[in-house]
């Protein structure tokens, strides 16, 4: 799995878990400082409850109230993305508001 796969997984999730007619996904990136870059993938989906933000990165975990049974998947995409980002020396996290959408962030060290 490559960093490209992390981005693809986050974009696919942004679309797959969004039940709105008009789905929006915004991808952006910028330099945080002289050592790290940060990528952001934002959507206009249903959002994720704040108490679930850490749990969604656990193997086989899905946000029961909103998604279980509605969307196919086994809950491995985000844990794999987290592992890959961490192996490369970065961090990944989510911020979200119910009814407004979610933004997934990850940082990676800059390379020469």
ROLO-446809 format. One record per atom (N, C-alpha, C, O): residue in three letters; chain; x, y, z. Coordinates in nm, 3 decimals. Example, Ala and Ser with C-alpha at 12.3 -4.5 7.8 and 13.67 -1.06 7.14 Angstrom:
<bafis>
res,chain,c1,c2,c3
ALA,A,1.319,-0.569,0.780
ALA,A,1.230,-0.450,0.780
ALA,A,1.320,-0.330,0.780
ALA,A,1.424,-0.332,0.846
SER,A,1.285,-0.225,0.708
SER,A,1.367,-0.106,0.714
SER,A,1.290,0.003,0.787
SER,A,1.341,0.114,0.804
</bafis>
This chain:
<bafis>
res,chain,c1,c2,c3
UNK,A,0.086,-0.119,0.000
UNK,A,0.000,0.000,0.000
UNK,A,0.089,0.124,0.000
UNK,A,0.186,0.132,0.076
UNK,A,0.057,0.218,-0.085
UNK,A,0.135,0.341,-0.099
UNK,A,0.053,0.459,-0.047
UNK,A,-0.066,0.446,-0.018
UNK,A,0.119,0.573,-0.035
UNK,A,0.051,0.694,0.010
UNK,A,-0.065,0.726,-0.084
UNK,A,-0.169,0.776,-0.039
UNK,A,-0.049,0.700,-0.212
UNK,A,-0.158,0.720,-0.307
UNK,A,-0.281,0.641,-0.265
UNK,A,-0.394,0.687,-0.279
UNK,A,-0.259,0.520,-0.212
UNK,A,-0.370,0.438,-0.165
UNK,A,-0.442,0.500,-0.045
UNK,A,-0.563,0.483,-0.030
UNK,A,-0.368,0.572,0.039
UNK,A,-0.430,0.641,0.153
UNK,A,-0.528,0.745,0.100
UNK,A,-0.642,0.753,0.146
UNK,A,-0.483,0.826,0.004
UNK,A,-0.568,0.930,-0.053
UNK,A,-0.689,0.866,-0.121
UNK,A,-0.802,0.911,-0.102
UNK,A,-0.666,0.762,-0.201
UNK,A,-0.776,0.694,-0.269
UNK,A,-0.878,0.640,-0.169
UNK,A,-0.999,0.653,-0.190
UNK,A,-0.831,0.579,-0.061
UNK,A,-0.920,0.524,0.040
UNK,A,-1.004,0.632,0.105
UNK,A,-1.124,0.614,0.125
UNK,A,-0.943,0.745,0.139
UNK,A,-1.016,0.853,0.204
UNK,A,-1.120,0.915,0.109
UNK,A,-1.230,0.950,0.152
UNK,A,-1.084,0.928,-0.018
UNK,A,-1.179,0.982,-0.116
UNK,A,-1.294,0.882,-0.138
UNK,A,-1.411,0.922,-0.141
UNK,A,-1.261,0.755,-0.153
UNK,A,-1.366,0.653,-0.171
UNK,A,-1.461,0.651,-0.052
UNK,A,-1.583,0.641,-0.070
UNK,A,-1.408,0.660,0.070
UNK,A,-1.493,0.664,0.189
UNK,A,-1.581,0.789,0.189
UNK,A,-1.699,0.782,0.225
UNK,A,-1.524,0.902,0.149
UNK,A,-1.601,1.027,0.147
UNK,A,-1.722,1.015,0.054
UNK,A,-1.827,1.072,0.082
UNK,A,-1.707,0.941,-0.053
UNK,A,-1.817,0.921,-0.148
UNK,A,-1.910,0.810,-0.099
UNK,A,-2.032,0.826,-0.098
UNK,A,-1.852,0.697,-0.059
UNK,A,-1.930,0.579,-0.020
UNK,A,-2.020,0.604,0.100
UNK,A,-2.134,0.556,0.104
UNK,A,-1.972,0.678,0.198
UNK,A,-2.049,0.699,0.320
UNK,A,-2.135,0.824,0.316
UNK,A,-2.193,0.863,0.418
UNK,A,-2.144,0.888,0.202
UNK,A,-2.223,1.010,0.187
UNK,A,-2.355,0.974,0.119
UNK,A,-2.357,0.926,0.005
UNK,A,-2.465,0.998,0.188
UNK,A,-2.595,0.964,0.130
UNK,A,-2.664,1.085,0.067
UNK,A,-2.780,1.077,0.029
UNK,A,-2.593,1.197,0.057
UNK,A,-2.652,1.316,-0.004
UNK,A,-2.653,1.302,-0.156
UNK,A,-2.569,1.234,-0.214
UNK,A,-2.748,1.367,-0.219
UNK,A,-2.759,1.362,-0.365
UNK,A,-2.636,1.427,-0.429
UNK,A,-2.579,1.372,-0.524
UNK,A,-2.597,1.543,-0.379
UNK,A,-2.479,1.612,-0.432
UNK,A,-2.362,1.590,-0.338
UNK,A,-2.351,1.655,-0.233
UNK,A,-2.275,1.499,-0.376
UNK,A,-2.158,1.467,-0.295
UNK,A,-2.042,1.560,-0.333
UNK,A,-2.014,1.581,-0.451
UNK,A,-1.976,1.615,-0.231
UNK,A,-1.861,1.701,-0.256
UNK,A,-1.740,1.649,-0.178
UNK,A,-1.751,1.614,-0.061
UNK,A,-1.626,1.645,-0.246
UNK,A,-1.501,1.606,-0.183
UNK,A,-1.396,1.708,-0.225
UNK,A,-1.382,1.739,-0.343
UNK,A,-1.324,1.760,-0.127
UNK,A,-1.218,1.857,-0.155
UNK,A,-1.086,1.798,-0.104
UNK,A,-1.076,1.756,0.011
UNK,A,-0.987,1.797,-0.191
UNK,A,-0.854,1.748,-0.155
UNK,A,-0.758,1.865,-0.161
UNK,A,-0.753,1.938,-0.261
UNK,A,-0.682,1.883,-0.055
UNK,A,-0.583,1.991,-0.055
UNK,A,-0.461,1.948,0.025
UNK,A,-0.466,1.854,0.105
UNK,A,-0.354,2.017,0.002
UNK,A,-0.231,1.989,0.073
UNK,A,-0.149,2.114,0.087
UNK,A,-0.157,2.205,0.004
UNK,A,-0.069,2.119,0.190
UNK,A,0.019,2.234,0.210
UNK,A,0.135,2.195,0.300
UNK,A,0.134,2.092,0.368
UNK,A,0.235,2.280,0.299
UNK,A,0.350,2.262,0.385
UNK,A,0.316,2.312,0.525
UNK,A,0.269,2.424,0.540
UNK,A,0.340,2.230,0.625
UNK,A,0.314,2.270,0.764
UNK,A,0.431,2.352,0.816
UNK,A,0.412,2.456,0.879
UNK,A,0.550,2.304,0.789
UNK,A,0.673,2.372,0.827
UNK,A,0.783,2.317,0.737
UNK,A,0.754,2.259,0.632
UNK,A,0.907,2.335,0.776
UNK,A,1.015,2.287,0.689
UNK,A,1.034,2.135,0.696
UNK,A,1.117,2.080,0.624
UNK,A,0.958,2.067,0.783
UNK,A,0.975,1.922,0.797
UNK,A,0.855,1.839,0.753
UNK,A,0.871,1.721,0.719
UNK,A,0.734,1.897,0.753
UNK,A,0.614,1.818,0.726
UNK,A,0.522,1.882,0.624
UNK,A,0.515,2.005,0.611
UNK,A,0.451,1.796,0.551
UNK,A,0.339,1.839,0.466
UNK,A,0.211,1.785,0.529
UNK,A,0.214,1.687,0.604
UNK,A,0.100,1.849,0.498
UNK,A,-0.029,1.803,0.549
UNK,A,-0.128,1.793,0.434
UNK,A,-0.141,1.886,0.354
UNK,A,-0.196,1.680,0.425
UNK,A,-0.301,1.659,0.327
UNK,A,-0.435,1.664,0.399
UNK,A,-0.446,1.624,0.515
UNK,A,-0.538,1.714,0.328
UNK,A,-0.672,1.721,0.384
UNK,A,-0.772,1.671,0.280
UNK,A,-0.768,1.711,0.164
UNK,A,-0.861,1.584,0.323
UNK,A,-0.969,1.534,0.239
UNK,A,-1.099,1.565,0.313
UNK,A,-1.126,1.506,0.418
UNK,A,-1.178,1.656,0.258
UNK,A,-1.301,1.702,0.323
UNK,A,-1.422,1.662,0.241
UNK,A,-1.416,1.658,0.118
UNK,A,-1.533,1.633,0.310
UNK,A,-1.656,1.597,0.241
UNK,A,-1.776,1.667,0.304
UNK,A,-1.764,1.730,0.409
UNK,A,-1.889,1.654,0.239
UNK,A,-2.013,1.713,0.289
UNK,A,-2.110,1.604,0.336
UNK,A,-2.232,1.621,0.330
UNK,A,-2.055,1.493,0.382
UNK,A,-2.135,1.379,0.425
UNK,A,-2.204,1.400,0.559
UNK,A,-2.215,1.513,0.607
UNK,A,-2.250,1.290,0.619
UNK,A,-2.329,1.299,0.742
UNK,A,-2.249,1.336,0.865
UNK,A,-2.306,1.374,0.968
UNK,A,-2.118,1.325,0.857
UNK,A,-2.035,1.353,0.973
UNK,A,-2.020,1.231,1.062
UNK,A,-2.089,1.131,1.046
UNK,A,-1.928,1.242,1.156
UNK,A,-1.897,1.132,1.248
UNK,A,-1.903,1.189,1.389
UNK,A,-1.844,1.293,1.416
UNK,A,-1.974,1.123,1.479
UNK,A,-1.980,1.173,1.617
UNK,A,-1.840,1.185,1.677
UNK,A,-1.754,1.101,1.652
UNK,A,-1.816,1.288,1.756
UNK,A,-1.683,1.314,1.810
UNK,A,-1.628,1.197,1.892
UNK,A,-1.508,1.172,1.891
UNK,A,-1.715,1.125,1.961
UNK,A,-1.668,1.012,2.041
UNK,A,-1.621,0.894,1.955
UNK,A,-1.563,0.799,2.008
UNK,A,-1.645,0.900,1.826
UNK,A,-1.604,0.793,1.734
UNK,A,-1.474,0.825,1.660
UNK,A,-1.420,0.738,1.592
UNK,A,-1.423,0.947,1.669
UNK,A,-1.310,0.990,1.588
UNK,A,-1.187,0.900,1.602
UNK,A,-1.121,0.872,1.502
UNK,A,-1.157,0.854,1.721
UNK,A,-1.042,0.764,1.740
UNK,A,-1.077,0.621,1.702
UNK,A,-0.994,0.549,1.647
UNK,A,-1.198,0.579,1.732
UNK,A,-1.240,0.440,1.710
UNK,A,-1.241,0.401,1.563
UNK,A,-1.217,0.285,1.530
UNK,A,-1.268,0.496,1.474
UNK,A,-1.279,0.462,1.332
UNK,A,-1.148,0.412,1.273
UNK,A,-1.146,0.355,1.164
UNK,A,-1.037,0.434,1.344
UNK,A,-0.907,0.387,1.297
UNK,A,-0.873,0.249,1.352
UNK,A,-0.763,0.198,1.329
UNK,A,-0.966,0.186,1.424
UNK,A,-0.947,0.051,1.477
UNK,A,-0.997,-0.051,1.374
UNK,A,-1.095,-0.026,1.303
UNK,A,-0.929,-0.165,1.367
UNK,A,-0.968,-0.271,1.273
UNK,A,-1.113,-0.313,1.295
UNK,A,-1.158,-0.331,1.408
UNK,A,-1.183,-0.329,1.186
UNK,A,-1.320,-0.381,1.180
UNK,A,-1.425,-0.289,1.243
UNK,A,-1.540,-0.329,1.258
UNK,A,-1.387,-0.167,1.281
UNK,A,-1.483,-0.078,1.347
UNK,A,-1.558,0.005,1.243
UNK,A,-1.498,0.057,1.149
UNK,A,-1.688,0.016,1.260
UNK,A,-1.770,0.105,1.179
UNK,A,-1.863,0.179,1.273
UNK,A,-1.902,0.127,1.377
UNK,A,-1.899,0.299,1.237
UNK,A,-1.988,0.379,1.319
UNK,A,-2.128,0.319,1.307
UNK,A,-2.198,0.341,1.209
UNK,A,-2.166,0.243,1.407
UNK,A,-2.291,0.165,1.405
UNK,A,-2.414,0.247,1.369
UNK,A,-2.489,0.212,1.277
UNK,A,-2.434,0.354,1.440
UNK,A,-2.557,0.432,1.428
UNK,A,-2.583,0.481,1.285
UNK,A,-2.698,0.493,1.244
UNK,A,-2.477,0.507,1.211
UNK,A,-2.493,0.570,1.080
UNK,A,-2.471,0.477,0.962
UNK,A,-2.536,0.493,0.858
UNK,A,-2.382,0.380,0.976
UNK,A,-2.339,0.309,0.856
UNK,A,-2.360,0.159,0.854
UNK,A,-2.380,0.104,0.746
UNK,A,-2.356,0.092,0.964
UNK,A,-2.360,-0.053,0.964
UNK,A,-2.483,-0.104,0.890
UNK,A,-2.596,-0.066,0.920
UNK,A,-2.457,-0.189,0.794
UNK,A,-2.565,-0.244,0.715
UNK,A,-2.604,-0.159,0.595
UNK,A,-2.670,-0.208,0.504
UNK,A,-2.565,-0.033,0.594
UNK,A,-2.602,0.056,0.483
UNK,A,-2.495,0.057,0.374
UNK,A,-2.525,0.077,0.256
UNK,A,-2.371,0.036,0.415
UNK,A,-2.259,0.046,0.322
UNK,A,-2.174,-0.080,0.336
UNK,A,-2.145,-0.124,0.447
UNK,A,-2.136,-0.136,0.222
UNK,A,-2.050,-0.254,0.226
UNK,A,-1.910,-0.216,0.269
UNK,A,-1.859,-0.110,0.233
UNK,A,-1.851,-0.302,0.346
UNK,A,-1.714,-0.281,0.393
UNK,A,-1.694,-0.359,0.521
UNK,A,-1.789,-0.398,0.588
UNK,A,-1.566,-0.381,0.553
UNK,A,-1.537,-0.458,0.674
UNK,A,-1.458,-0.377,0.776
UNK,A,-1.421,-0.430,0.880
UNK,A,-1.433,-0.252,0.750
UNK,A,-1.367,-0.168,0.848
UNK,A,-1.216,-0.183,0.852
UNK,A,-1.157,-0.177,0.960
UNK,A,-1.153,-0.202,0.737
UNK,A,-1.007,-0.214,0.733
UNK,A,-0.938,-0.097,0.664
UNK,A,-0.818,-0.078,0.682
UNK,A,-1.010,-0.019,0.585
UNK,A,-0.947,0.088,0.508
UNK,A,-0.878,0.192,0.593
UNK,A,-0.762,0.225,0.567
UNK,A,-0.946,0.245,0.694
UNK,A,-0.885,0.348,0.778
UNK,A,-0.772,0.294,0.865
UNK,A,-0.670,0.361,0.879
UNK,A,-0.786,0.174,0.925
UNK,A,-0.672,0.121,1.000
UNK,A,-0.548,0.100,0.912
UNK,A,-0.436,0.126,0.956
UNK,A,-0.568,0.054,0.789
UNK,A,-0.454,0.036,0.698
UNK,A,-0.393,0.171,0.660
UNK,A,-0.271,0.185,0.653
UNK,A,-0.478,0.270,0.636
UNK,A,-0.429,0.404,0.604
UNK,A,-0.348,0.459,0.721
UNK,A,-0.241,0.516,0.702
UNK,A,-0.399,0.442,0.842
UNK,A,-0.329,0.489,0.962
UNK,A,-0.193,0.423,0.974
UNK,A,-0.093,0.490,0.999
UNK,A,-0.190,0.293,0.957
UNK,A,-0.063,0.219,0.968
UNK,A,0.038,0.268,0.865
UNK,A,0.155,0.289,0.898
UNK,A,-0.006,0.287,0.742
UNK,A,0.085,0.330,0.637
UNK,A,0.139,0.470,0.665
UNK,A,0.259,0.495,0.651
UNK,A,0.053,0.561,0.705
UNK,A,0.096,0.698,0.737
UNK,A,0.197,0.694,0.852
UNK,A,0.300,0.762,0.847
UNK,A,0.168,0.616,0.955
UNK,A,0.258,0.608,1.070
UNK,A,0.392,0.544,1.034
UNK,A,0.496,0.586,1.084
UNK,A,0.391,0.443,0.947
UNK,A,0.515,0.380,0.902
UNK,A,0.605,0.482,0.832
UNK,A,0.728,0.474,0.840
UNK,A,0.543,0.577,0.764
UNK,A,0.618,0.682,0.695
UNK,A,0.650,0.801,0.786
UNK,A,0.703,0.901,0.739
UNK,A,0.620,0.790,0.915
UNK,A,0.655,0.895,1.009
UNK,A,0.552,1.005,1.024
UNK,A,0.584,1.113,1.074
UNK,A,0.429,0.980,0.981
UNK,A,0.325,1.081,0.989
UNK,A,0.216,1.048,1.089
UNK,A,0.224,0.950,1.162
UNK,A,0.114,1.132,1.090
UNK,A,-0.003,1.114,1.176
UNK,A,-0.128,1.131,1.091
UNK,A,-0.126,1.201,0.990
UNK,A,-0.237,1.068,1.134
UNK,A,-0.365,1.082,1.064
UNK,A,-0.474,1.101,1.170
UNK,A,-0.470,1.039,1.276
UNK,A,-0.571,1.186,1.139
UNK,A,-0.682,1.210,1.231
UNK,A,-0.801,1.265,1.155
UNK,A,-0.791,1.302,1.038
UNK,A,-0.914,1.270,1.223
UNK,A,-1.038,1.319,1.162
UNK,A,-1.099,1.428,1.249
UNK,A,-1.087,1.426,1.372
UNK,A,-1.163,1.523,1.183
UNK,A,-1.246,1.622,1.249
UNK,A,-1.379,1.620,1.176
UNK,A,-1.383,1.605,1.054
UNK,A,-1.488,1.636,1.249
UNK,A,-1.618,1.619,1.187
UNK,A,-1.727,1.690,1.266
UNK,A,-1.717,1.707,1.388
UNK,A,-1.832,1.730,1.194
UNK,A,-1.952,1.785,1.256
UNK,A,-2.071,1.709,1.198
UNK,A,-2.085,1.698,1.076
UNK,A,-2.154,1.658,1.287
UNK,A,-2.272,1.584,1.240
UNK,A,-2.358,1.673,1.151
UNK,A,-2.387,1.788,1.184
UNK,A,-2.397,1.618,1.037
UNK,A,-2.481,1.689,0.942
UNK,A,-2.406,1.783,0.850
UNK,A,-2.465,1.838,0.757
UNK,A,-2.276,1.803,0.874
UNK,A,-2.199,1.896,0.792
UNK,A,-2.086,1.831,0.714
UNK,A,-2.045,1.881,0.610
UNK,A,-2.035,1.719,0.764
UNK,A,-1.928,1.652,0.694
UNK,A,-1.806,1.626,0.780
UNK,A,-1.804,1.658,0.899
UNK,A,-1.706,1.567,0.717
UNK,A,-1.583,1.529,0.786
UNK,A,-1.463,1.576,0.707
UNK,A,-1.468,1.591,0.585
UNK,A,-1.354,1.597,0.779
UNK,A,-1.225,1.624,0.716
UNK,A,-1.124,1.530,0.777
UNK,A,-1.109,1.523,0.899
UNK,A,-1.055,1.457,0.691
UNK,A,-0.947,1.370,0.734
UNK,A,-0.816,1.439,0.699
UNK,A,-0.798,1.490,0.588
UNK,A,-0.726,1.440,0.795
UNK,A,-0.596,1.503,0.779
UNK,A,-0.488,1.397,0.796
UNK,A,-0.504,1.304,0.874
UNK,A,-0.379,1.413,0.722
UNK,A,-0.261,1.335,0.756
UNK,A,-0.137,1.415,0.721
UNK,A,-0.134,1.493,0.626
UNK,A,-0.034,1.393,0.803
UNK,A,0.093,1.460,0.781
UNK,A,0.196,1.356,0.742
UNK,A,0.187,1.239,0.778
UNK,A,0.294,1.402,0.667
UNK,A,0.407,1.318,0.629
UNK,A,0.533,1.403,0.632
UNK,A,0.528,1.522,0.601
UNK,A,0.646,1.343,0.668
UNK,A,0.770,1.419,0.664
UNK,A,0.809,1.447,0.519
UNK,A,0.787,1.366,0.429
UNK,A,0.866,1.565,0.499
UNK,A,0.917,1.599,0.365
UNK,A,1.041,1.516,0.338
UNK,A,1.117,1.482,0.429
UNK,A,1.060,1.483,0.211
UNK,A,1.181,1.411,0.171
UNK,A,1.260,1.497,0.075
UNK,A,1.207,1.588,0.012
UNK,A,1.385,1.466,0.066
UNK,A,1.474,1.542,-0.024
UNK,A,1.443,1.512,-0.168
UNK,A,1.508,1.566,-0.258
</bafis>
